[in-house]
Amino acid sequence: MSITVSNASPLINLARIQRFELLKRFYPEVVIPPAVYEEVVTRGEERDGSKDVREALWIGQTAPQDQLAVDALAAELGRGEASAIILAREQ
């Protein structure tokens, strides 16, 4: 089974419409980079998705190895999105 990498938007939007469980149903193994966790849970405390992600034991955290690529892409996108793209490429 393959691993699914997510950025913040699907997590937040599924929580917003109270369908967060769909993520686990269709993608039982999900990883997010620490930058996405920080965006959704730490900085997004009290917002949609924060509690869901914090309590989802089936969502793991993995940092992308190529931080230079993350830094380069983060110049165009947010750090969470850049980290998720590079992490997905590395999988």
C-alpha positions, -999 to +999 in steps of 0.1 A: +000+000+000+013+034-008+017+063+015-003+095+010+013+129+017-010+157+025-006+194+029-028+216+051-057+223+028-073+188+026-070+184+063-086+218+071-113+215+045-124+180+054-126+190+090-145+222+081-173+201+065-171+175+093-159+147+069-123+143+082-129+105+085-130+103+047-093+109+047-086+077+067-112+058+048-096+064+014-060+069+025-053+047+056-016+057+057-011+095+056+020+115+064+025+152+067+057+172+070+063+190+103+056+224+086+020+212+078+015+200+114+027+234+127+004+252+103-027+232+111-022+223+148+003+247+164-005+280+146-040+269+137-050+261+172-088+265+177-093+265+139-109+238+117-087+207+115-064+214+145-080+190+169-087+164+142-050+163+131-037+164+167-059+134+176-054+114+144-029+087+154-030+074+119-014+105+105+024+104+108+050+131+105+080+128+082+104+156+073+115+159+037+152+151+033+160+177+006+157+210+026+174+230-002+145+220-025+120+229+001+136+263+006+137+270-031+100+260-036+090+279-004+100+311-022+070+305-045+046+287-021+041+284+016+065+263+036+039+236+043+030+232+006+066+232-004+075+206+022+046+184+012+055+185-025+091+176-018+082+149+006+058+134-019+085+134-046+108+116-022+084+088-015 
